[in-house]
Amino acid sequence: MLISGSWNRACGSTSTEIHDYTNNSVREGPEMRVPRRNHASVTLPSGDVAVFGGYGGSTNPPYLSSCEVFNVKSLSFSEIGNMIVKRYRHAVVLLPNGLVLIIGGYDAPKVLNSCEFYNPANKTFSASKATMSVARMGHTASLLPNGKVLVCGGYDGSNLLQTTEIYDPLTDSFSAGPLMTVKRRCHTATTLPDGRVLLTGGEDGKQSNSTEMYDPTNNSFSSGPKMVVSRSSHFSALFPDGRVMIGGETNESKQTTEIYDPWTNTFSMGLSPLQPRETSLACLF
């Protein structure tokens, strides 16, 4: 699993680390080409990991359109071009057709409701005609078993959001989804092997240890177990065995992780990152 970026003296960071869940070990990874935080990442069909936008801090304005890819064979990063729009605190998801959908985010001075596509086959970006019903940043996007995408919560520039939307790649359009149990931004969402989506932490007025589960069979949310610690702007990743690793920013420490076990529906503390991780991303490869 690749963990990328972090907060570094108000700027982004180029640092990465690689976690091996099979032997419960962690080591330093290669540096990204650009410092980043609050970026977005996704594992491509090739197994490589693409990294999109975020906040650099070394440019004016500091919001990024630049993107790069981590090659799992060479263990190195290379540039893959720029998004059409600079995006920060956006969400990305790999669609069944092999395209990456990039959703919302922030580009000063406004929160975005627009989307665009990245095509890994030819490393190009193109606009989507789809727009969300509201602008969102700090939201999540999760692929559902039927090929649609669940977009949850976030912040519209004035309000925390409890609403969700569902993207249909066949029509390139959004429709309204069910309400979450609470308002959330800067949370995580992980699709489990059974198709349910686990939402963890975030901010609902304060940093939260609450979780909830979306069930696609009845299109509804229900409250889940509490995490060990409260987290926001953290990361999560699904292990091949069905467990979920959650880690990063907490009120107590930015250098902890915990593991969600879907069979016992409980959280327990996990392996610590090599360094404090805040506004970082994680992707299995």
N, C-alpha and C positions, 0 to 999 in steps of 0.2 A: 504494500500500500504506500502511495506517495502522498506525503503531506507537504504542502507548498505555501510559502509566503508567511507573513506575520506583520505585526505592528513593530516599527523600529524607529523610535524617536520621532514620532508623528508621520513618518514616511512608511513606505512598504519595505519589504525585505526580499532578497534574492534567495534566501536559504530554503533548503528542502531537507527532508529526512525520509528514510524508507523503513517501514515497519514490516516485519515478517511474522505474521500471526502463527505460522506453522511451528516456529521454534521460539516464539515469544521474545524476539530480539528487535533492536532498533539500531540504525546506523545513519551517519550523515549521507545525504544525497547530493547530486550536483547542483550548482547554483543556477537559478533562472537567469535569463539574459536581461530581464528588467525587474526592478524592485516592485513588489505588489502586495496589497492587502485588499480585502473585500472584493476579490476577483471571483471568477467562477471556473470550474474545471469539470471535465467529463472524460470517461474512458471511451476511446474510439473503437470501431469494429476491428482495427488492426491490433488492439491491445495497448497502443500508445495513449498517452494522456494529453489532452489539449487544455490550454489555460487561456482564459479570455479576460481582457480588460482589467479593471480594478482601479486602485488608487496608488499612484507612484510616489508623489510628493516632491519629485525632482523637476517637474515641469509645471508650467503655468498656463492654463489650469492643470491641476495634478491628476485629473481623471483620464484614463487610458483607453485607447482604441486598439492598442497593440496586442497581439496574440502570439503564443508559441506552443510548441509541442515537445513532450518528453518522450524520447525514443527508448523503449524498454530493452532493446538489444545493445545499443551503444551507451545507455545510461547518460544521455546528454540532451540538452535542449536546442531547438532551432526555431527560427522565426517562421510564422505561417501567414503573415500579413496583418491587416488592420480591419476591424469591424467598420461598418458603415457609420456607426454612431459610437461615441465614447460612452462607456457604461461602467457603473460602480454600484455594488450591492445588487447586481442583477442575478438571474437564474438561467441555467442551461440544462438541456436534457437531450439525450440521443434518441431520435425517433426510429421506428421500425424500418423506415426507408433508408437509413444510414445518414441522414442529415442531422445536424445539431441545431436545435431551436434555441435561440437566445432571446430572453424575455425581460422586458422592463429595465429597471435600474435608474440611475441618476446621471444626468449630464448637466452641470451647472448652466442655468439656475433652476432647472425643473426636473421633477420626477417623470419618468417615461412610461407610456402605455404601449409603446411600439415593440415590434419583434423583428428579428432577422434570422437568416439561415447561414450556417457554415457547411460547405460541402467538402468533406475530407478527401474525396477522390481527386479533386482538382485544386484544393486549397483556395476556394473562392467564397466570398460573402455575397448574399443577395437579400433584398428586402422581402419581408412578408407583408401581405395585405392585412393580416390579422392585427387588431388592436384590442387590448383588454378594456373592460368596461370602466375601470379606474386605473390610474397610474399607480405603479407599485415599485418600491425598493425594499430590500431586506426580506423578500418573500422567498418561497421555495417552489420548485417544479419537479413533479414525480411522474414517471411513466407508469400507466395502469395496464393491467392484463389485456384490455381491449384495444391497446395502441393509442388511447387518448392520454392527455397530460393533465394532471391535477395541479393547479397553481393555488397556493395558500398564503393568506395573510399579507404582511408587509406594512408599509407606511406610505401614505399618499402625499406627504409633504405637510399635512396638517393633523392627520389622525392615524392612530393604530387601527389595523383592519382585522376584522373577524370573518370577512367574506372570502369565498373561493371562486375560482373559475375553472372551466374545463375546456381544454383546447382539443379540437378535432383536426388531425392532419389531413383527412380526406377533403375537408371543406376549407381548411386554413382559416378557421374562425373559432371564437370563444363563445361559450354559453355559461350562464350562472350555475354555480355549484352550491352545495349545502354550506351552512355556517359551521365554523369550528366551535369547539366548546368555549374557547376564550380568544381574545385578541392576541395576536403574536406578530412580532417582527424579529429578525435576526435569529430565527430558530433553525432547526434542521428537519428534513423530511427524508425518510429512507423507505423504499419499497421492499417489503419482505418477500420471501419466496412464495408465500401463499397469496400474494397480491395485495395484502393490506399495506397501508402506509403509516409508519410510525413518525409522529411529530414530537420533537423534544425541545424543551426550554424556550429560550428567546426572552423577549421583553413583553410583558403585559401590563406595563406601568412600572414594573421593577423586574430585575433579573429573576428568572423563574426556574424551578426544578420540576415543573409539571410536564406531563406528556399526554398525548391523546392518540387515538388510532382511527384512521379512516378505513371503512369497510366498503369496498366497491360493490359487494353483492347487494347491499341495501342503501348505498350512496349516503352514508351518514358517519358522523364522528361520535366517539365515546371516550371518556376519560381513561387514562392509563396510569400505571404505577409512577411514583415519584422517582426521579433520579437521585443518586447519592448526594450530589451537590447542585446548586443552581448554576445555569450556564446561559450565555448569550454570545452571539458572534462566534460560535464554536463550530466544530466539524463533526461529521459522522460518515461512516462507511460500512457497507454490508460485507461480512466475511462469507466465503463460499459455504461454510457450514450453517449459515442462517443467522448467526449472531451479528450484533451491530456494535461497532466501536464508536463511542462518542467522546470527544476530548477538546481541550482548549480552554477558553476564557471562563473563569468562575470568579465569584467574590473572594474566594480563599486563595486560589492558585491557578495560574495559567498553564501549569506543567503537570496536569493529571489527565487520565482517561478513565472511562468506565465502560463496561460491557453489558449490553442488553441481551438477555437470554429469552427467546420467544417461547420456549417450552415451559419455563417456570414463570414467565412474565415478570422478571425481576432484573434489577441492575446490581452490578458489583464492580469494585474498583479494578482497573486494568493497568497495563504497562505505561510508565510515564514517558512523555516525549523527551528528547535530549535537551531541549530548551523551551522556555515559555512560549506558548502558541496562542496568539490572539488574532482574530479575523483571518484564520488560516483555512485551507481547503484540503480535503482528503479524497483520494480516488484509488480504488483497487486496480491493479494491473497484473 
